[in-house]
Amino acid sequence: MSFDLSSDFFHLFGIPVSFSVDTGVLMQRYRELQQTVHPDRFANSSQQERRMSLQYATHINEALRVLKNPLERARYLLQLKGVVWDDEQTTLSDPEFLMQQMELRETLSEVREQADPLQAIADLLAEVDIIYKDNTDQLKTLLQSDSAGDLDKARNQVRKMQFLQKLVSEAESVEAQLEDEC
């Protein structure tokens, strides 16, 4: 059993380094890798082999988590291209997007006042989905470049998508509350 824990996640799974990932291939490769290193296979091995097996399995699980999630995958690709992340010090300076976020959040805060709150949530989620897909398309294009300007724009796209993902999570939470009240 020998894996290079320093290789990037794409090479670990034997897939191209790209924002677009075939999840079927990813899952198939994951199962193959886990079969090889799963700690149960090393139950009767030395303590060092059991520890290494667990370490490899954990690494493979982390790689899968990152590669399956488009935002995590985008962040990871940017890191591979040398983009440094500092979530605490990062601000988004797109006034149009920020205004759009304020309007969407206002819509969410007023959803309970609507005649059909569940439909209002569904409409909001559909609108956010369109915005998210548009941002994903832009991000996919930007990540194909290695220019510093495009990578900076890609980082901003990821930030926008994080805002959108948080909004979706909050809207789904409100939706669940509304469904519980019915």
C-alpha positions as CSV (number, residue, x, y, z in Angstrom):
1,M,0.0,0.0,0.0
2,S,1.6,3.2,-1.2
3,F,0.0,6.5,-2.0
4,D,1.5,9.9,-2.4
5,L,-0.3,12.1,0.1
6,S,1.3,15.2,-1.4
7,S,-0.2,14.7,-4.9
8,D,-3.2,16.9,-5.7
9,F,-6.7,15.4,-5.4
10,F,-7.2,15.3,-9.2
11,H,-4.1,13.1,-9.7
12,L,-5.1,11.0,-6.7
13,F,-8.3,10.2,-8.5
14,G,-6.7,10.0,-11.9
15,I,-9.0,12.6,-13.4
16,P,-8.1,15.8,-15.4
17,V,-7.4,19.0,-13.4
18,S,-10.6,20.9,-14.3
19,F,-13.6,22.5,-12.8
20,S,-15.8,20.1,-14.8
21,V,-15.8,16.7,-13.1
22,D,-17.6,13.6,-14.2
23,T,-19.1,12.6,-10.9
24,G,-19.7,9.0,-12.1
25,V,-16.0,8.5,-12.8
26,L,-15.2,10.3,-9.5
27,M,-17.4,8.0,-7.5
28,Q,-16.1,4.9,-9.3
29,R,-12.5,5.9,-8.7
30,Y,-13.3,6.6,-5.0
31,R,-14.8,3.2,-4.5
32,E,-11.7,1.6,-6.1
33,L,-9.3,3.7,-3.9
34,Q,-11.3,2.9,-0.7
35,Q,-11.3,-0.8,-1.5
36,T,-7.5,-0.7,-1.7
37,V,-6.9,1.2,1.6
38,H,-10.0,0.7,3.8
39,P,-8.9,0.1,7.4
40,D,-10.9,-3.1,7.6
41,R,-8.6,-4.7,5.1
42,F,-5.7,-4.1,7.5
43,A,-7.3,-5.3,10.8
44,N,-4.7,-8.0,11.2
45,S,-1.8,-5.9,9.9
46,S,0.9,-4.1,12.0
47,Q,-0.1,-0.9,13.9
48,Q,1.9,1.2,11.4
49,E,0.0,-0.4,8.4
50,R,-3.3,0.2,10.1
51,R,-2.4,3.8,10.8
52,M,-1.2,4.4,7.2
53,S,-4.5,2.8,6.0
54,L,-6.5,5.1,8.1
55,Q,-4.4,8.1,6.9
56,Y,-4.9,7.2,3.3
57,A,-8.6,6.6,3.7
58,T,-9.0,9.9,5.4
59,H,-7.1,11.7,2.6
60,I,-9.2,10.0,0.0
61,N,-12.4,11.0,1.8
62,E,-11.2,14.6,2.0
63,A,-10.4,14.6,-1.7
64,L,-13.8,13.3,-2.5
65,R,-15.5,15.9,-0.4
66,V,-13.6,18.7,-2.2
67,L,-14.0,17.4,-5.7
68,K,-17.7,16.7,-5.4
69,N,-18.6,20.2,-4.2
70,P,-18.3,22.8,-7.0
71,L,-17.4,25.6,-4.6
72,E,-14.8,23.6,-2.8
73,R,-13.4,22.3,-6.1
74,A,-13.2,25.9,-7.4
75,R,-11.4,27.0,-4.3
76,Y,-9.0,24.0,-4.5
77,L,-8.3,24.8,-8.2
78,L,-7.5,28.4,-7.3
79,Q,-5.2,27.2,-4.6
80,L,-3.4,24.9,-7.0
81,K,-2.9,28.0,-9.2
82,G,-1.4,29.9,-6.3
83,V,-4.4,31.9,-5.2
84,V,-4.2,32.5,-1.4
85,W,-7.5,32.5,0.6
86,D,-8.1,34.5,3.7
87,D,-11.8,34.3,4.4
88,E,-11.5,36.6,7.4
89,Q,-9.8,39.4,5.5
90,T,-11.8,39.1,2.3
91,T,-14.4,41.5,1.2
92,L,-16.5,41.6,-1.9
93,S,-16.5,44.9,-3.8
94,D,-19.2,44.4,-6.4
95,P,-21.9,47.0,-5.5
96,E,-24.4,45.5,-8.0
97,F,-24.1,42.0,-6.6
98,L,-24.3,43.3,-3.0
99,M,-27.4,45.3,-3.8
100,Q,-28.9,42.1,-5.4
101,Q,-28.1,40.2,-2.2
102,M,-29.7,42.8,0.0
103,E,-32.9,42.6,-2.2
104,L,-33.0,38.8,-2.1
105,R,-32.5,38.8,1.7
106,E,-35.3,41.4,2.0
107,T,-37.5,39.1,0.0
108,L,-36.6,36.2,2.2
109,S,-37.3,38.2,5.4
110,E,-40.8,39.1,4.0
111,V,-41.8,35.6,2.8
112,R,-44.0,34.9,5.8
113,E,-46.1,37.9,4.9
114,Q,-46.9,36.5,1.4
115,A,-50.3,34.9,0.6
116,D,-48.5,31.7,-0.2
117,P,-45.2,31.7,1.7
118,L,-44.1,28.3,0.4
119,Q,-44.6,29.5,-3.2
120,A,-42.7,32.7,-2.4
121,I,-39.8,30.5,-1.1
122,A,-39.9,28.4,-4.2
123,D,-39.8,31.5,-6.4
124,L,-36.9,32.9,-4.4
125,L,-35.0,29.6,-4.7
126,A,-35.6,29.5,-8.4
127,E,-34.3,33.0,-8.9
128,V,-31.2,32.2,-6.8
129,D,-30.6,29.0,-8.8
130,I,-30.6,31.0,-12.0
131,I,-28.1,33.5,-10.6
132,Y,-26.0,30.6,-9.2
133,K,-25.9,28.8,-12.5
134,D,-24.8,32.0,-14.3
135,N,-22.0,32.5,-11.8
136,T,-21.0,28.9,-12.2
137,D,-20.7,29.3,-16.0
138,Q,-18.6,32.4,-15.5
139,L,-16.4,30.7,-13.0
140,K,-15.9,27.7,-15.3
141,T,-14.6,30.0,-18.0
142,L,-12.4,32.0,-15.6
143,L,-10.8,28.9,-14.2
144,Q,-9.5,27.8,-17.6
145,S,-7.1,30.8,-17.5
146,D,-3.9,31.2,-15.6
147,S,-3.8,35.0,-15.8
148,A,-3.7,36.8,-12.5
149,G,-6.7,39.0,-13.5
150,D,-8.9,36.1,-14.4
151,L,-7.9,34.2,-11.3
152,D,-8.8,37.2,-9.2
153,K,-12.2,37.4,-11.0
154,A,-12.6,33.7,-10.3
155,R,-11.9,34.2,-6.6
156,N,-14.6,36.9,-6.6
157,Q,-17.1,34.5,-8.4
158,V,-16.4,31.9,-5.7
159,R,-17.2,34.5,-3.0
160,K,-20.4,35.4,-4.7
161,M,-21.4,31.8,-5.0
162,Q,-20.7,31.4,-1.2
163,F,-23.1,34.3,-0.6
164,L,-25.7,32.6,-2.7
165,Q,-25.2,29.2,-1.1
166,K,-25.7,30.7,2.3
167,L,-28.9,32.4,1.1
168,V,-30.2,29.1,-0.2
169,S,-29.4,27.4,3.1
170,E,-31.3,30.1,5.0
171,A,-34.2,30.0,2.6
172,E,-34.4,26.2,2.9
173,S,-34.4,26.6,6.7
174,V,-37.3,29.0,6.5
175,E,-39.1,26.6,4.1
176,A,-38.7,23.7,6.6
177,Q,-40.1,25.9,9.4
178,L,-43.0,26.9,7.3
179,E,-43.7,23.2,6.4
180,D,-43.6,22.3,10.1
181,E,-46.1,25.0,10.8
182,C,-48.6,23.6,8.3
